[in-house]
């Protein structure tokens, strides 16, 4: 082989390995996402805010991303998983409450009659919530949720509930964090319910969870200082309550928000619509559209859980990225 | 020089440079703290929780430290600095409120008559607080506080208020962070007041500030989504409210807490008294005792601002470290 030939071969080899590296690198980012508009929009946004030479550069401290939980990070059908916990907790407590056998909404809840329970309306749901979530110390509640998560399975899939987190979203959390984002959960679900699993499941520590919050008080019990959860609500972290939760807990406006229902509408608006004309930071809103009845569930308009109406209608004009779970995701759940 | 002589010289040199390194290192830790019991207790605690071989090792995620603000991170005499802001804000608003010239507590507040204002009691203070802190957007309030901090000076020292942070405490914040701690403010002061300066002054981002919190709501103003601060209180983050604020915002028990008044008593108890007999993590409670009338102020029992009674009395039995500011601090304020 001539020197020129050998040189050309070296160039060819270098090019090949370079192309291979690029492919591997591209493959490493969000591997469970199909190549397409949604993935491209996410990657372009992240590149834009992280490149110091970019017009859209945002310093790391201001890279705040907020994620809804139910239906966005893990599944939410046939009902919010927290409702399964509440039912289990009521069954556990029932022997001490013989009156529940006759009293609604407890009677229906103990019988697992979800339809009758829903018919009891907000008042009924609140009674169930308070009976199952209040009146215990913070530490005891944390243990109850942890124990239930260990012992319970999803009625449709037979999986532990924590195995119903979405693999592509776990990758998205990692991708954002590896690009200097601080990632928060902002959920209509109970803040302390989510805190019992957010760190091992999502890598999100308790102090980065915002959610519906009960009143609580401090007391000394046998010389031990404890927090006791009270039967009153401090924040309903849903719909217009989500930006309030963000203001209370985070204190600055996110530049990225992801949700899947009208419960996330105001969080998406608050995140993606600039404060004033001078705020030119890039902002990304993302809506998961549940379109995959085979691998997960398909629902949107009018669904009693995770209803998606106004937010889906506003998405085009607001520039929100709509993720079609059937088309955009290679897989739904972890192996 | 013989080989042995040269070898000995090398050993001597190595020893010298080693000793020098140790001295420099020791000097670099908390340089504004006098060597003594308080500094030793802090350094021993940090070494204990950070050394993986130590019985007291605590993983970084659980190294939560909480600091009171007024009187702990910056001064609080002759009154809480937030009160100066409230007065300034009222004077700014007064032209739109001619009725305040006749109406208490506004009349006294505008005249700067602090004594008459205090006589108006909690009800009066709340009226001043709501008039000066509510009814504006979150963004507008943030700007108002920032502008005031730029323009105002402390009446006794003539310094900008941000120059009345305590140099030894700034070093302590850095020292804890460099040892993997996540540092929070937990203050009776207004959460959004503190957030206007906590990041540049203390390196504490807004999401790590807990404080007294107003109600708020979300609305669209001319197509711009905003948070509006309402005239109601969501949390009084003082005394027994501090552990509640910690539970709401942080969701786990700190292992380190610092305060200077009875407003911090329950936070110190909650932090340093283990959950149950099985919890053997090291815990440190620290009380700043204002003992230096020359360089700062001297006050404790019965002071109307930063009163320190029960917490000082409980300190010995609870093992809390009491910092004598006169003896333990080489300097008070930054140069």
Interface residues (C-beta under 8 A of the other chain):
Chain A: X61 X64 X138 X139 X182 X184 X191 X192 X195 X199 X205 X206 X207 X208 X209 X213 X216 X217 X218 X219 X220 X223 X224 X225 X227 X234 X235 X240 X241 X242 X243 X244 X247 X248 X249 X250 X251 X252 X266 X269 X270 X273 X274 X275 X276
Chain B: X61 X64 X138 X139 X182 X184 X191 X192 X195 X199 X205 X206 X207 X208 X209 X213 X216 X217 X218 X219 X220 X223 X224 X225 X227 X234 X235 X240 X241 X242 X243 X244 X247 X248 X249 X250 X251 X252 X266 X269 X270 X273 X274 X275 X276
